[in-house]
Amino acid sequence: MKNWSLLLAPFGILLSGLIVLYLKAHPQSGIIHTESLLGISYLPWLAAVIVAAIVMQGVLVRRHMDTCLFPLVMLLASIGVVEIARLKPALLIPQLRWLLIAMVLMFFVIRFWNRIGRLVDYPYITGICCVVVLFLPILFGTEIGGSRNWLVLGPFSVQPSEFGKILIVLFLAAYLSDHRKVLTLPKRRLLFLQLPPLRFIAPLICIWSIAVLMFVVEKDLGSALLFFGIAVLMTYMATGSRSYVFLALLFMGIAAVICYMGFAHVRVRFDIWLNPWQDPNGMAYQVVQSLFAFGTGGVWGTGFGYGHPGFIPEVHTDFI
């Protein structure tokens, strides 16, 4: 069956969830709960996503590629689509549209992978491109939700950091592959750390530093932590050396202290995370309302479709 049956899980979650939400919005004939209104205008986009997923699985089967990862990705995407439909129905069609665009792009990546894969032969150019992509919001970005990490292009808005994730993975994969032997055979000892000459780890430290600094300036701290985590994990997987993990944690600790002391928005977010109740009606309003929404469900929750997402201002940014 080439794992065709694995697509049944994401399709089942997607269809079942949307049917439940539709029935909840129309409990009886002629009665509509407008607060959970979910029409049927999304059906063409839903059909397009399902057809595209089947086609993509067929492409993977035909090319003898891994046929398990794509259904798993679709499973997570289906859960996200259903949650978006529950929390903010107006974003359902855009979410389906972007999911469809993602699968189209996946097809082109597979089709032209021989050319795209050549980027791995130029790790430093890829690293520079990653830095340039992350730098774009500083010059042309728009602040949305307190973070200046969006580019608004007419009716579309996009986060360049999403493309930066791909570039930094390509850079690290190429760099670590080329220098694996040097990085795994340290020649210098610093206290209890075993490290290679500085010139071999300097590019890693530079990319880490620039990426983290840009995200701090853009007030996108979550992406900064994600980028740094990707870099550390890939370095450890390539070398197996715990010295790099310790060095990365030390670097992150020092950077966190410097950012806390030098940037007001970092202090605000850290203080809110530490104790949101110090400003429940101000900067911590979103977090506090999220806690109220969670609390009203008790230990076992209220059940899908019966929660209180209306408590939260930007509800689609929380997972309730």
Phi, psi and omega per residue, in radians:
M1 nan -0.165 3.111
K2 0.946 0.594 3.078
N3 1.124 0.411 3.048
W4 -1.066 -0.599 -3.094
S5 -1.141 -0.330 3.128
L6 -1.145 -0.373 3.109
L7 -1.286 -0.267 -3.127
L8 -1.133 -0.600 -3.125
A9 -1.125 -0.944 3.119
P10 -1.099 -0.677 3.123
F11 -1.143 -0.684 3.132
G12 -1.127 -0.773 3.117
I13 -1.112 -0.759 -3.091
L14 -1.107 -0.881 -3.090
L15 -1.228 -0.765 -3.130
S16 -1.092 -0.774 -3.133
G17 -1.091 -0.782 -3.133
L18 -1.195 -0.607 3.081
I19 -1.146 -0.747 3.112
V20 -1.052 -0.772 -3.137
L21 -1.145 -0.664 3.108
Y22 -1.144 -0.751 3.130
L23 -1.152 -0.604 3.109
K24 -1.168 -0.622 3.121
A25 -1.336 -0.330 3.138
H26 -2.269 1.188 -3.070
P27 -1.115 -0.561 3.121
Q28 -2.436 2.739 3.134
S29 -1.058 2.184 3.116
G30 1.548 -0.093 -3.138
I31 -1.979 2.217 -3.123
I32 -2.243 2.242 3.029
H33 -1.546 1.766 -3.036
T34 -1.151 -0.432 -3.108
E35 -1.214 -0.321 3.097
S36 -2.173 0.559 -3.031
L37 -1.136 2.241 3.081
L38 -2.452 1.832 -3.083
G39 -1.384 -2.689 -3.119
I40 -2.125 0.207 -3.112
S41 -1.181 -0.274 -3.121
Y42 -1.460 -0.144 -3.016
L43 -1.019 -0.745 3.092
P44 -1.043 -0.688 3.118
W45 -1.193 -0.666 3.100
L46 -1.097 -0.777 3.117
A47 -1.092 -0.702 3.135
A48 -1.115 -0.690 3.125
V49 -1.129 -0.765 -3.128
I50 -1.120 -0.786 3.126
V51 -1.096 -0.755 -3.140
A52 -1.102 -0.673 3.124
A53 -1.124 -0.728 3.111
I54 -1.122 -0.730 3.117
V55 -1.109 -0.749 -3.137
M56 -1.106 -0.715 3.097
Q57 -1.100 -0.654 3.083
G58 -1.111 -0.691 3.104
V59 -1.092 -0.762 -3.137
L60 -1.114 -0.702 3.120
V61 -1.137 -0.767 -3.094
R62 -1.137 -0.612 -3.122
R63 -1.566 0.086 3.105
H64 1.023 0.716 3.098
M65 -1.737 3.052 -3.135
D66 -1.079 2.188 -3.102
T67 -1.883 0.221 3.119
C68 -1.763 -0.640 -3.051
L69 -1.145 -0.739 -3.096
F70 -1.069 -0.818 3.065
P71 -1.047 -0.598 3.097
L72 -1.154 -0.721 3.079
V73 -1.090 -0.752 3.119
M74 -1.129 -0.565 3.086
L75 -1.084 -0.839 3.120
L76 -1.136 -0.699 3.134
A77 -1.127 -0.646 3.134
S78 -1.139 -0.730 3.085
I79 -1.070 -0.743 3.116
G80 -1.106 -0.715 3.131
V81 -1.111 -0.771 3.139
V82 -1.122 -0.706 3.121
E83 -1.134 -0.730 3.093
I84 -1.076 -0.729 3.129
A85 -1.086 -0.595 3.126
R86 -1.319 -0.771 -3.009
L87 -1.414 -0.726 -3.104
K88 -2.584 1.514 -3.066
P89 -0.951 -0.492 -3.118
A90 -1.108 -0.367 -3.116
L91 -1.666 0.044 -3.093
L92 -1.135 -0.880 -3.122
I93 -1.099 -0.803 3.062
P94 -1.011 -0.645 3.135
Q95 -1.150 -0.759 3.099
L96 -1.145 -0.655 3.138
R97 -1.112 -0.773 3.131
W98 -1.193 -0.581 3.077
L99 -1.121 -0.698 3.096
L100 -1.153 -0.758 3.101
I101 -1.061 -0.692 -3.140
A102 -1.076 -0.709 3.139
M103 -1.229 -0.597 3.068
V104 -1.117 -0.780 3.103
L105 -1.112 -0.656 3.089
M106 -1.056 -0.709 3.124
F107 -1.077 -0.776 -3.131
F108 -1.188 -0.599 3.088
V109 -1.101 -0.779 3.109
I110 -1.114 -0.728 -3.089
R111 -1.150 -0.665 -3.070
F112 -1.982 0.522 -3.063
W113 -1.104 -0.579 -3.128
N114 -1.032 -0.614 3.112
R115 -1.418 -0.725 -3.141
I116 -1.144 -0.635 -3.128
G117 -1.104 -0.291 3.112
R118 -1.167 -0.305 3.080
L119 -1.027 -0.504 -3.135
V120 -1.144 -0.407 3.128
D121 -1.344 -0.165 -3.122
Y122 -2.246 1.226 -3.031
P123 -1.088 -0.668 -3.089
Y124 -1.226 -0.640 3.070
I125 -1.128 -0.703 3.095
T126 -1.101 -0.736 3.106
G127 -1.096 -0.722 3.112
I128 -1.134 -0.707 3.093
C129 -1.074 -0.668 3.098
C130 -1.066 -0.779 3.134
V131 -1.121 -0.725 3.136
V132 -1.091 -0.768 3.132
V133 -1.074 -0.733 3.140
L134 -1.234 -0.388 -3.108
F135 -1.435 -0.335 -3.068
L136 -1.003 -0.774 -3.129
P137 -1.088 -0.463 3.121
I138 -1.153 -0.627 -3.120
L139 -1.523 -0.754 -2.987
F140 -2.157 0.158 -3.020
G141 -1.322 2.828 3.071
T142 -2.105 2.370 -3.133
E143 -1.437 2.118 3.102
I144 -2.288 2.178 3.131
G145 1.167 0.430 3.097
G146 1.583 -0.075 -3.133
S147 -2.092 2.276 3.122
R148 -1.610 1.174 -3.085
N149 -2.276 0.401 -3.104
W150 -2.066 2.489 2.931
L151 -1.931 2.141 -3.128
V152 -1.770 2.045 -3.131
L153 -2.082 1.564 -3.098
G154 1.107 -2.175 -3.130
P155 -1.402 -0.080 -3.085
F156 -1.868 2.581 3.023
S157 -2.325 2.451 -3.060
V158 -2.502 2.622 3.069
Q159 -1.764 1.974 3.127
P160 -1.028 -0.428 -3.135
S161 -1.074 -0.445 3.108
E162 -1.134 -0.641 3.071
F163 -1.372 -0.538 3.092
G164 -1.087 -0.568 3.102
K165 -1.055 -0.734 3.138
I166 -1.154 -0.763 -3.102
L167 -1.153 -0.686 -3.114
I168 -1.228 -0.565 3.061
V169 -1.153 -0.746 3.104
L170 -1.107 -0.742 3.127
F171 -1.083 -0.852 -3.107
L172 -1.142 -0.701 3.130
A173 -1.066 -0.775 -3.130
A174 -1.208 -0.808 -3.083
Y175 -1.139 -0.814 -3.118
L176 -1.167 -0.586 3.097
S177 -1.165 -0.714 -3.110
D178 -1.268 -0.548 -3.028
H179 -1.996 0.344 -3.053
R180 -1.058 -0.786 -3.095
K181 -1.099 -0.721 3.137
V182 -1.172 -0.713 -3.102
L183 -1.253 -0.444 -3.132
T184 -1.650 -0.052 3.088
L185 -2.127 1.285 -3.071
P186 -1.112 2.514 -3.125
K187 -2.038 -0.089 -3.138
R188 -2.219 2.594 -3.134
R189 -2.136 2.191 3.109
L190 -2.098 1.833 -3.001
L191 0.971 -2.060 3.128
F192 -1.732 0.105 3.131
L193 -1.626 2.456 3.059
Q194 -1.959 1.960 -3.009
L195 -2.270 2.607 3.059
P196 -1.337 3.077 3.075
P197 -0.957 2.600 -3.025
L198 -1.019 -0.568 -3.069
R199 -1.126 -0.364 -3.127
F200 -1.510 -0.471 3.131
I201 -1.790 -0.108 3.131
A202 -1.038 -0.759 3.111
P203 -1.044 -0.669 3.104
L204 -1.091 -0.826 -3.113
I205 -1.119 -0.671 3.131
C206 -1.117 -0.823 3.133
I207 -1.091 -0.770 3.100
W208 -0.980 -0.894 -3.033
S209 -1.099 -0.836 -3.089
I210 -1.115 -0.778 -3.121
A211 -1.090 -0.833 -3.123
V212 -1.116 -0.733 -3.126
L213 -1.102 -0.739 3.139
M214 -1.108 -0.725 -3.139
F215 -1.169 -0.595 3.103
V216 -1.165 -0.758 3.111
V217 -1.109 -0.648 3.138
E218 -1.422 -0.043 3.133
K219 1.132 0.525 3.118
D220 -1.932 1.277 -3.006
L221 -1.240 -0.553 3.132
G222 -1.099 -0.758 3.115
S223 -1.171 -0.606 3.099
A224 -1.061 -0.782 3.126
L225 -1.152 -0.662 3.136
L226 -1.143 -0.807 3.119
F227 -1.048 -0.790 -3.116
F228 -1.131 -0.707 3.114
G229 -1.099 -0.705 3.093
I230 -1.056 -0.795 -3.115
A231 -1.089 -0.788 -3.110
V232 -1.160 -0.777 -3.117
L233 -1.103 -0.777 -3.138
M234 -1.164 -0.648 3.105
T235 -1.126 -0.744 3.133
Y236 -1.168 -0.715 3.138
M237 -1.137 -0.574 -3.117
A238 -1.374 -0.583 -3.031
T239 -1.884 -0.506 -3.073
G240 1.238 0.208 -3.088
S241 -1.678 2.188 3.097
R242 -1.333 -0.230 3.112
S243 -1.104 -0.653 3.125
Y244 -1.187 -0.636 3.114
V245 -1.128 -0.801 3.129
F246 -1.109 -0.745 3.130
L247 -1.090 -0.694 3.131
A248 -1.172 -0.740 3.107
L249 -1.115 -0.698 3.095
L250 -1.109 -0.767 3.106
F251 -1.062 -0.774 -3.118
M252 -1.148 -0.684 3.120
G253 -1.104 -0.788 3.125
I254 -1.125 -0.760 3.131
A255 -1.103 -0.661 -3.140
A256 -1.129 -0.736 3.138
V257 -1.133 -0.771 -3.141
I258 -1.102 -0.757 3.140
C259 -1.150 -0.665 3.130
Y260 -1.120 -0.672 -3.111
M261 -1.387 -0.478 -3.007
G262 -1.778 -0.284 -3.077
F263 -2.193 2.158 -3.085
A264 -1.135 -0.696 -3.086
H265 -1.194 -0.468 3.054
V266 -1.198 -0.742 3.114
R267 -1.075 -0.749 -3.125
V268 -1.072 -0.838 -3.096
R269 -1.178 -0.651 3.110
F270 -1.173 -0.763 3.141
D271 -1.119 -0.678 3.099
I272 -1.139 -0.728 3.100
W273 -1.095 -0.671 -3.109
L274 -1.247 -0.709 -3.117
N275 -2.681 1.549 -3.099
P276 -1.171 -0.309 -3.056
W277 -1.377 -0.057 3.108
Q278 -1.311 -0.367 3.105
D279 -2.558 1.107 -3.008
P280 -1.169 -0.428 -3.114
N281 -1.785 0.072 -3.113
G282 -2.089 -1.976 -3.062
M283 -1.121 -0.485 -3.089
A284 -1.689 0.228 -3.049
Y285 -1.040 -0.775 -3.138
Q286 -1.048 -0.796 -3.118
V287 -1.149 -0.779 -3.109
V288 -1.125 -0.755 3.109
Q289 -1.114 -0.596 3.072
S290 -1.117 -0.697 3.109
L291 -1.133 -0.682 3.079
F292 -1.092 -0.746 -3.137
A293 -1.100 -0.709 3.078
F294 -1.137 -0.767 -3.055
G295 -1.113 -0.585 -3.103
T296 -1.194 -0.266 3.130
G297 -1.499 -0.158 -3.117
G298 1.216 -2.789 -3.087
V299 -1.260 -0.750 -3.029
W300 -1.715 -0.013 3.131
G301 1.431 3.013 -3.117
T302 -1.686 -0.190 -3.071
G303 1.783 2.662 -3.076
F304 -1.070 2.207 3.112
G305 1.581 -0.022 -3.089
Y306 -2.103 0.276 3.114
G307 -1.419 -2.842 -3.081
H308 -2.274 1.094 3.119
P309 -1.181 -0.313 3.122
G310 -1.134 -0.255 3.094
F311 -1.179 -0.428 -2.930
I312 -1.793 2.241 -3.115
P313 -1.041 -1.017 3.124
E314 -1.775 1.240 -2.947
V315 -1.141 -0.532 -3.072
H316 -1.249 -0.154 3.081
T317 -1.602 -0.056 3.102
D318 -2.020 2.683 -3.129
F319 -1.872 1.691 -3.079
I320 -1.840 nan nan
